[in-house]
Amino acid sequence: MWLILLLVALVSAVVAGLYNRLIRSRNRVSTAWSDIDVQLQRRHDLIPQLVKAVDAYASYERATLEAVTELRAEAMRVVDIDARGKAEEELSAGVSKLLALAESYPDLKANVNFMKLQSELVETEDYLQFARRYYNGSVRDYNTMTETVPSNIVAATFGFGQREFFQKTSDEAANVPLVKLGSVE
């Protein structure tokens, strides 16, 4: 009788421990996603200011400015992690084109406001890259727990499911857009 009670207590302790580890891991993934969301919002807030600064100098580049504005709006609408990654990748490419326009406009390259915005955008991209790495590492750890024995049994029993990675589809798209403007790179 004592042996059975001891065995039940041991199994219960193991299940509770695994359940708590799964909860901590799931919460870490949620927190990491929140960090990405903050950086994406920061980028989305900087883009209209950047568009406005470029517009003052390059008003006939209307197509590029409108494309970046539309890409920003689309990226803000998307909720699915995979689709959002693709939308953000397209937005990064659009911002890179926008920053490249500065090469054609010496006055814009010398504009203090533009330089500050570009610097903030590069800083935001750096933070976003760190947040993406942390999120993907957290997702990897969480997904590993939901797939390996014995935690997968507890995960299936209590409804813990897989999480999606937030990835760029190419190394080029994952790079921070760098445009040489004076002393800022």
PyMOL commands that set and color helices and strands:
alter all, ss='L'
color gray80, all
select helices_A, chain A and resi 2-57+62-77+81-104+106-110+112-147+151-158+171-174
alter helices_A, ss='H'
color red, helices_A
deselect
rebuild
show_as cartoon
